[in-house]
Every structure is written in C-alpha cells, then in structure tokens.
Amino acid sequence: MGYKTYTCPIARDCGGCEWLAVPYPIQLRRKQEQAEGLLGGMAKEDGAALEPIRGVEEPVRYRHKAATPFAHARGGRVLCGFYAAGTHRIVPCESCLAEDERARRILNGVARVAERLHIPPYDEDRGVGVLRHAVVRCGWKTDDVMLVLVTRVDELRGVERLVSELRAECPEVTTIAQNVNDRRTNAILGRRCRTLFGPGVMHDELLGCRFEIGPTSFYQTNPAQTEVLYGLAIEGTGDARRVLDAYCGTGTIGICAAAETPGMQVVGVEQVQGAVACARRNAEANGVADRCGFVAADATSWMAREGAREHFDAVIMDPPRAGSTPEFLTGVADLAPGRVVYVSCNIVTQTRDLEILRVHGYRLERVCPVDMFPHTKHVETVVLLGRELEKSREHVYLDYEPSKEIDLPGGATYEQIKAYVLEHTGLKVSHLYIAQVKQKHGIIERECYNKPKSEDAKQPQCPPEKEAAIEAALKHFKMI
Ligand SMILES: C[S@@+](CC[C@H](N)C(=O)[O-])C[C@H]1O[C@@H](n2cnc3c(N)ncnc32)[C@H](O)[C@@H]1O
C-alpha cells in the first residue's frame, strides 16, 4: 500500500502501542469509525456534522509525560520499563518512539541510581519496599523537565545523596519532587508531595499562554494535539461572555479562551487543590486573573451549591474517563447556557452523558474527533451542543420572556416539563406545544410567548395525546 509503518523491539511484549503495526492512515480511519459508531446516530438525528478526525503529520515522540514502575531483579538489580500487556511483568525499554527522547533516558537513570543506592523497589504483593514509580514530564515549548519519585513511605533515607546522584545521572531534570502513595492501589500518584530539588513545578506553553504544572496536576500528554483540541473547544464557545470551565485541571482551556477573547469571564472548577492553586497562578501569569476565577471543589457538589445561582453563556466540560454525573449534567441544563462544549477521552461515557443533555433540550451541532494518542485505540472527541430552546426562540417565539414563566409560583421550566413528559410517556414535546397548553390553562398570555414572524407564519397545533401528557406534567408541577 506504500504506507509508512513503525517498528519497536519490544512491541510484542509491551502493551503500550497496540496498533503500531497498523499504518497510520488506517489507524485514523478506525478511530473515525469508532466515533461514528458511538456518536454517529445522535449526530445524524440532530443534524450535526461528524467531522474528519484531526490526525498528526508524524506520529512519533508525541508523549511529553512518561512513567515507569520498578521491580526487583536477581543480584539486587532494579528493573524499570512497561508492564507487559495484561500483566505486572516489567518489560525493560531503552527508548520509546512515542515518547519525548529525554523521558525514557531519565527513567532508566532513576533505576540505575536506585540500584546504586540500594533503594528497594516496591513489592506490590507484599506491600513492602520504597520506590513505586517515577513520572517524568518534559516541556514542549520550554526546557523544563520535572521528575516525580513516587514512594510508599514519607521518609527517604540519604535523600541528599539521592538528589545529587539523580542530578548527575539526569542533568536535563530541572526539578525533582517526591510523591507519597501509601495505598495498596493501582493508582500511580498519592496525595502528599514535597520538593526535593528545584522549584517543585515546571512550565510549558499552549496557544501562546504559559502554564505552571505541579507534580500531581493533570496536564495533557500530547501538547501539539492539545492545541488542536483546545482550538476546537474555544471555537465552540462562540461569542460567549461568561464561560464555565468544568473539570479544568490547571485552568488551561479557560485561560487560553480568556486570553484569546477580550472581555470573556471564566469560572473554573477542579477537585485537585494543587491544580487550582496552579490555575490561579496561571491566570496571573497570563494577565487574565481579573477575568478568571477558580474553585477547588467536586464539580457535582459545586453545581448543586453555587453553580445553580450563576449565569453562563457557555459551559466547557472536560471530565475524566469515567465521565460526568447526571446531577452535574442536569445542573448544566438548568443553567441553560446557549452552548455546551463536551471534551472527552472516552466516547462511551461521553455518549451516555450526551443523552442526558439531549433529554434536556440540547442538540449536537459538531462532533470533532482528535487523535491524541497515535498507535493506540484511544480517541478524543470535542462535541459542541446548542440549545433547542434558543432555536425555537429565534424561529417561533420572538417575544418569549423566560422570566415570566420561571417566576410563576410552583412553576417548572420548559426543559423540566419536556423532560418529565419524555420520561413518563416517551413523547417528545416542543416548546410551542407546552406554550399552547399553558395558554389554554391561562398560565401565560399570548403576547408573551407567541408572536408569529409574519401574518402567514404557520403554527402547528399540539396533538391531543401530547396535550394530555403536558397537562399531566403541569399538574405534577402544581401549575394547574
Ligand atoms: C481530562 S482532565 C482535564 C483537565 C483540563 N481541562 C486539561 O485539559 O488539562 C480532567 C480533570 O478533572 C478533574 N476531576 C476529576 N474528577 C473531578 C470532579 N469530580 N470534580 C472536579 N474535577 C474533577 C481531574 O483532576 C482532572 O484535572
């Protein structure tokens, strides 16, 4: 076929690049099909464009973060590398073509130093030993390199010697942190950190903004494709003035959006305290602190407590693989932003969550897959949703005034009525039909919702079974 393919001496054993032998254009086609398989039906129903996947020119050296576990080997040797697919057997690796060249060299250097200084690797079966993992992150637009040593215990004997040997072995490293993970879990990082050398943080740049990254902060692994991903997300906010950046990490998307859009205000919500502290410093460093605020909280609890009182024109959400929660998504729908941009690294949970937003009147407008991890089956997607209500307002209800509706004692919003009818009868009812039934019962006056664009503009009449379903909902919400 003439396609370039890549080889790796440990490809057979290492579980990392499962599609390495597949030519890159075919990998992209498979990912496109994966996105179409899960999101295609919804996109078609909503009339949204499922755009071609954004791939890369040269699918190598794209990972700027790399990690290794450690294990004992005969003769006091310390092993590091990748776990063989589906096992906890370590496959040593000299150089990985997916990673920044510095990363593996540094991780192997850590193993050599641990061996020399007799620092025992963690034994996960017995829960003993000290050194669990090392994580290295290399700057894309900077020369910063952060090394994080993950240990089972706080105390590191001979720490000064350890640091000086690591610096001699890995001169590229600009900061070293220790992270303590004392839990018997597969999660790499624990909660406690301390700086062993250098500033304890590193910096990198995305879309012209400079970001501080801490040892436990989430920061995208593939920075070049992150710019593509963020560009799509920012484009998706349209002309929004006030934006919620939910699951914001170190504030990267919101800060890039605010830096690009004069006057835009951003509220970021993130559960990792350290990442929020970085986000605040990042907003300062990029001159947008007066327009960007960050809250350390679980997104769902924040939405229930504070979010419900806010107004946003657009919501960007970028949750972890597990996706969001029904409570958060319902909270978003209640806030009724004109646009929702859902960035995801797991289309399965994204599809589940999008269904909830659709029940509340949101419709897919664009679906953009992005390849963040060549040679793997992972695909990231940016889905842009608009509010059906906005469209109907524009097209049918020129004089619609939501405040009159929402202010009614015991009243429910149009979206709540629609959701109730759908849940109890399976019928989809439009804003217009609800308005007609409300008018029939004297809840609203004609002038406030229904002014045809022209004399001959057609208004379909609510069919009897939908009228009965809407009346049941109005009774349920004690509106009639
Ligand atoms: C996929 S990352 C996205 C971060 C950021 N948007 C970026 O591009 O760097 C998901 C983020 O959600 C945070 N997170 C996970 N669960 C959360 C929750 N329940 N509430 C708030 N943030 C959460 C994680 O700590 C992580 O920073």
The ligand as an SDF file (V2000), in Angstrom:
LIG
                    3D

 27 29  0  0  0  0  0  0  0  0999 V2000
   -9.3470   15.1330   31.4820 C   0  0  0  0  0  0  0  0  0  0  0  0
   -8.7560   16.1780   32.7600 S   0  0  0  0  0  0  0  0  0  0  0  0
   -8.9800   17.7540   32.0130 C   0  0  0  0  0  0  0  0  0  0  0  0
   -8.2310   18.8910   32.6130 C   0  0  0  0  0  0  0  0  0  0  0  0
   -8.1070   20.1500   31.7540 C   0  0  0  0  0  0  0  0  0  0  0  0
   -9.3350   20.5150   31.1210 N   0  0  0  0  0  0  0  0  0  0  0  0
   -6.9900   19.9950   30.7500 C   0  0  0  0  0  0  0  0  0  0  0  0
   -7.2460   19.9460   29.5460 O   0  0  0  0  0  0  0  0  0  0  0  0
   -5.8340   19.9450   31.1730 O   0  0  0  0  0  0  0  0  0  0  0  0
   -9.9960   16.0190   33.9390 C   0  0  0  0  0  0  0  0  0  0  0  0
   -9.8120   16.8510   35.1850 C   0  0  0  0  0  0  0  0  0  0  0  0
  -10.9600   16.6780   36.0130 O   0  0  0  0  0  0  0  0  0  0  0  0
  -10.5530   16.6520   37.3650 C   0  0  0  0  0  0  0  0  0  0  0  0
  -11.6260   15.9660   38.0850 N   0  0  0  0  0  0  0  0  0  0  0  0
  -11.8680   14.6320   38.1650 C   0  0  0  0  0  0  0  0  0  0  0  0
  -12.9880   14.4050   38.8540 N   0  0  0  0  0  0  0  0  0  0  0  0
  -13.4800   15.6170   39.2230 C   0  0  0  0  0  0  0  0  0  0  0  0
  -14.6320   16.0410   39.9470 C   0  0  0  0  0  0  0  0  0  0  0  0
  -15.4950   15.1630   40.4390 N   0  0  0  0  0  0  0  0  0  0  0  0
  -14.8340   17.3550   40.1200 N   0  0  0  0  0  0  0  0  0  0  0  0
  -13.9520   18.2730   39.6310 C   0  0  0  0  0  0  0  0  0  0  0  0
  -12.8360   17.9280   38.9310 N   0  0  0  0  0  0  0  0  0  0  0  0
  -12.6090   16.6260   38.7340 C   0  0  0  0  0  0  0  0  0  0  0  0
   -9.2240   15.9320   37.3310 C   0  0  0  0  0  0  0  0  0  0  0  0
   -8.4680   16.2150   38.4800 O   0  0  0  0  0  0  0  0  0  0  0  0
   -8.6200   16.4960   36.0330 C   0  0  0  0  0  0  0  0  0  0  0  0
   -7.8770   17.6520   36.3130 O   0  0  0  0  0  0  0  0  0  0  0  0
  1  2  1  0
  2  3  1  0
  2 10  1  0
  3  4  1  0
  4  5  1  0
  5  6  1  0
  5  7  1  0
  7  8  2  0
  7  9  1  0
 10 11  1  0
 11 12  1  0
 11 26  1  0
 12 13  1  0
 13 14  1  0
 13 24  1  0
 14 15  1  0
 14 23  1  0
 15 16  2  0
 16 17  1  0
 17 18  1  0
 17 23  2  0
 18 19  1  0
 18 20  2  0
 20 21  1  0
 21 22  2  0
 22 23  1  0
 24 25  1  0
 24 26  1  0
 26 27  1  0
M  CHG  2   2   1   9  -1
M  END
$$$$
